Amino acid sequence: QASNVTLDLTTGTAATVAIPLAGAGSVRGRLDSRSPADYMIVLLPMTGENTIQTVRPSSEGAFSFSSLPPGLYRIGAAKSRWLAGSANFTAITVPAGRALEVDLAVPVEPNSKP
C-alpha cells in the first residue's frame, strides 16, 4: 500500500527512513546442526552485485533474510563468514513479495560424538 510522506529536515538534523522494496522477498528457515549458533548462514546473489549477506542462526537454528530483490541466490552454512568458501551452497529462487522456506543441514564432522 503506497503512501506519501513529507520530511521537513532543518540543517544539522538527521532522519532514518525505512523504505520497503516493492515486491521484495525473504528467506527464512532452520539449520539442522548440534550447535547451530557456531555457524553463519551465507546468502550470495547469483547475478549482479556480489554482496555477501550473513546471519547467525538462533540456538534453535532459526534464521531469516528480509527485503531481498527477487532472483537467484546461493545459500549455505559456514563456521564463519570468512570460511564461506567451505559452505555447501544450495541454489534458491527468492520469489517477489513472498517468503521462501529453506532448511539447511551441515555434515557431521568426522571426530564429533553423537
C-alpha positions as a LaTeX table, in Angstrom:
\begin{tabular}{lrrr}
\hline
Residue & $x$ (\AA) & $y$ (\AA) & $z$ (\AA) \\
\hline
Gln1 & 0.00 & 0.00 & 0.00 \\
Ala2 & 1.67 & 3.22 & $-1.20$ \\
Ser3 & 1.59 & 6.43 & 0.77 \\
Asn4 & 3.26 & 9.81 & 0.52 \\
Val5 & 5.39 & 11.08 & 3.37 \\
Thr6 & 6.96 & 14.51 & 3.61 \\
Leu7 & 10.05 & 15.03 & 5.73 \\
Asp8 & 10.87 & 18.56 & 6.83 \\
Leu9 & 14.51 & 18.50 & 7.94 \\
Thr10 & 16.41 & 21.56 & 9.00 \\
Thr11 & 20.16 & 21.94 & 8.62 \\
Gly12 & 22.01 & 19.72 & 11.05 \\
Thr13 & 19.19 & 17.21 & 11.61 \\
Ala14 & 19.12 & 13.64 & 10.50 \\
Ala15 & 16.44 & 11.06 & 9.93 \\
Thr16 & 16.40 & 7.34 & 9.31 \\
Val17 & 13.81 & 6.24 & 6.81 \\
Ala18 & 12.98 & 2.59 & 6.12 \\
Ile19 & 11.59 & 2.09 & 2.64 \\
Pro20 & 10.30 & $-1.41$ & 1.90 \\
Leu21 & 11.17 & $-2.61$ & $-1.58$ \\
Ala22 & 8.16 & $-3.25$ & $-3.77$ \\
Gly23 & 7.99 & $-6.94$ & $-4.48$ \\
Ala24 & 10.85 & $-7.76$ & $-2.11$ \\
Gly25 & 11.06 & $-11.34$ & $-0.97$ \\
Ser26 & 12.51 & $-13.04$ & 2.06 \\
Val27 & 14.18 & $-16.29$ & 3.05 \\
Arg28 & 13.63 & $-17.99$ & 6.38 \\
Gly29 & 14.42 & $-21.42$ & 7.63 \\
Arg30 & 16.23 & $-23.64$ & 10.06 \\
Leu31 & 19.76 & $-25.02$ & 10.24 \\
Asp32 & 19.94 & $-28.66$ & 11.34 \\
Ser33 & 23.07 & $-28.87$ & 13.48 \\
Arg34 & 24.03 & $-29.91$ & 17.01 \\
Ser35 & 25.31 & $-26.38$ & 17.61 \\
Pro36 & 23.70 & $-24.03$ & 15.05 \\
Ala37 & 24.98 & $-20.89$ & 16.79 \\
Asp38 & 28.53 & $-21.95$ & 15.76 \\
Tyr39 & 27.61 & $-21.27$ & 12.11 \\
Met40 & 26.88 & $-18.33$ & 9.87 \\
Ile41 & 24.21 & $-18.57$ & 7.19 \\
Val42 & 25.65 & $-17.08$ & 3.99 \\
Leu43 & 23.46 & $-15.72$ & 1.16 \\
Leu44 & 25.00 & $-14.77$ & $-2.19$ \\
Pro45 & 23.19 & $-13.41$ & $-5.25$ \\
Met46 & 23.95 & $-15.43$ & $-8.40$ \\
Thr47 & 23.62 & $-12.43$ & $-10.71$ \\
Gly48 & 24.53 & $-8.78$ & $-10.46$ \\
Glu49 & 26.02 & $-7.49$ & $-7.24$ \\
Asn50 & 28.25 & $-9.85$ & $-5.25$ \\
Thr51 & 27.10 & $-8.67$ & $-1.84$ \\
Ile52 & 27.51 & $-11.35$ & 0.79 \\
Gln53 & 24.80 & $-11.33$ & 3.45 \\
Thr54 & 25.26 & $-13.30$ & 6.64 \\
Val55 & 23.18 & $-14.02$ & 9.71 \\
Arg56 & 23.87 & $-16.14$ & 12.76 \\
Pro57 & 21.06 & $-18.62$ & 13.46 \\
Ser58 & 19.39 & $-18.78$ & 16.84 \\
Ser59 & 20.28 & $-21.54$ & 19.29 \\
Glu60 & 17.34 & $-23.47$ & 17.79 \\
Gly61 & 18.75 & $-22.95$ & 14.26 \\
Ala62 & 16.20 & $-20.38$ & 13.02 \\
Phe63 & 17.41 & $-17.74$ & 10.54 \\
Ser64 & 15.94 & $-15.18$ & 8.14 \\
Phe65 & 16.87 & $-12.64$ & 5.47 \\
Ser66 & 14.38 & $-9.93$ & 4.51 \\
Ser67 & 13.91 & $-7.19$ & 1.88 \\
Leu68 & 15.62 & $-9.24$ & $-0.84$ \\
Pro69 & 15.26 & $-8.41$ & $-4.51$ \\
Pro70 & 13.60 & $-11.38$ & $-6.23$ \\
Gly71 & 16.00 & $-13.64$ & $-8.11$ \\
Leu72 & 18.56 & $-16.41$ & $-7.94$ \\
Tyr73 & 20.75 & $-16.84$ & $-4.87$ \\
Arg74 & 23.08 & $-19.38$ & $-3.26$ \\
Ile75 & 22.64 & $-20.17$ & 0.43 \\
Gly76 & 24.79 & $-22.25$ & 2.77 \\
Ala77 & 26.19 & $-22.58$ & 6.28 \\
Ala78 & 29.82 & $-21.95$ & 7.20 \\
Lys79 & 31.73 & $-21.89$ & 10.51 \\
Ser80 & 32.49 & $-18.20$ & 9.88 \\
Arg81 & 31.84 & $-15.56$ & 7.23 \\
Trp82 & 35.47 & $-15.78$ & 6.16 \\
Leu83 & 35.14 & $-19.52$ & 5.50 \\
Ala84 & 32.15 & $-19.10$ & 3.18 \\
Gly85 & 34.10 & $-21.00$ & 0.52 \\
Ser86 & 33.81 & $-24.10$ & 2.72 \\
Ala87 & 29.99 & $-23.99$ & 2.74 \\
Asn88 & 27.90 & $-26.40$ & 0.70 \\
Phe89 & 25.73 & $-23.96$ & $-1.21$ \\
Thr90 & 22.23 & $-24.63$ & $-2.50$ \\
Ala91 & 20.71 & $-22.63$ & $-5.36$ \\
Ile92 & 17.39 & $-20.99$ & $-4.49$ \\
Thr93 & 14.96 & $-18.61$ & $-6.18$ \\
Val94 & 13.59 & $-15.82$ & $-3.98$ \\
Pro95 & 10.03 & $-15.03$ & $-5.10$ \\
Ala96 & 8.71 & $-11.48$ & $-5.35$ \\
Gly97 & 6.64 & $-10.41$ & $-2.36$ \\
Arg98 & 6.76 & $-13.76$ & $-0.57$ \\
Ala99 & 8.86 & $-15.76$ & 1.87 \\
Leu100 & 10.81 & $-18.83$ & 0.81 \\
Glu101 & 11.29 & $-21.59$ & 3.42 \\
Val102 & 14.74 & $-23.22$ & 3.34 \\
Asp103 & 16.03 & $-25.96$ & 5.61 \\
Leu104 & 19.80 & $-26.44$ & 5.74 \\
Ala105 & 21.90 & $-29.21$ & 7.25 \\
Val106 & 25.60 & $-29.36$ & 7.95 \\
Pro107 & 27.54 & $-32.59$ & 7.54 \\
Val108 & 28.55 & $-34.33$ & 10.75 \\
Glu109 & 32.21 & $-33.69$ & 11.36 \\
Pro110 & 34.31 & $-36.90$ & 11.41 \\
Asn111 & 35.52 & $-36.51$ & 15.01 \\
Ser112 & 32.20 & $-35.40$ & 16.52 \\
Lys113 & 30.37 & $-37.60$ & 19.02 \\
Pro114 & 26.64 & $-38.36$ & 18.62 \\
\hline
\end{tabular}
